[in-house]
């Protein structure tokens, strides 16, 4: 083991610990160590902190919890509303195409026409907002530009080539319109009358298909979250989004930042204090948990969360009792294979 000493008035020791032993080290532990310069003396100290990596280039680190899966919920959940609520604003607003039906106000309805549409986030689900009729063929190049980002040609622009079925999907960074909302109370039992006014329109957009005439106005009359967009009105962004591309470095950096912000509030951070080492706010009242865990099938209470989440929380809370095993999946044919941990 190698040590580095500095500032002898208040010496600190930086030690490299093997991965096999690092799990045994905790801040606050008493330690003894020796120096080759003083072979007959033993020095003592206290573990002040643990760096998150044994990398000499790391000079600072932001402490976050290991995370029981707040970030993983969006990444691994099979629940559509959860995925859309987490990711659609990050990736969108999306420019896509479908066969739009004005009669049904939906894609693939009666008398539908090939059209360009926005796919945007609306709380915890997606919404489709029609833009204009446009028939795409395989190989067509579609480019959309955010005119508010730059006046220079091709700045703030994204493009995509239609696939073998003539479909496209383009992520676009844009700001939504700023709104002023007024609620007017109605008679008892009736909802308020809501009046929405646009104080600043969304970013101006321009779409071109294979270098043809630009689309700069809405080709349909539509509305979104109370804002009306009449036919032939200027084409603007109806929702905000970061327009990140999947699996890109920028996306991973943004996702890492969100993890940094979210995970200190992750329940796993407080799990060790559920029944032991109670926080002062609990006033000696432990949480309503038991020291044993059981397998829960879909017939019981099912937590719609990744298995990692359902394993980490009880482990962090030291609730693993004799019923806790390494197996997460159940082989009982009478239960659903997506079993999770649940308090008894």
Buried (B, 14 or more C-beta within 10 A) or exposed (E): EEBEEEEEEEEEBEEEBEEEEEEEEEEEEEEEEEEEEEEEEEBEEEBEEEEEEEEEEEEEEEEBBEBBBBBBBBEBBEEEEBBBBBBBBBBBBBBBBBBBBBEEEBBEEEEBBBBBBBBBBBEBEBBBBBBBBBEBEEEBBBBBBBBBBEEEEEEBBBEBEBEEEBEBBBBBBBBBBEEEEEEEEEEEEEEEEEEBEBEEBBBBBBBBBEEEEBBBBBBBEBEBBEBEBEEEEEBBBBBBBBBBEEEEEEBEEBBEEBBEEBBEEBBBBBBEBBBEEBEEEEEEEEEEBEBBBEBBBEEEEBEEBBBBBBBBBBBBBBBBEEEBEEEBEBEEEEBBEBBBBBBE
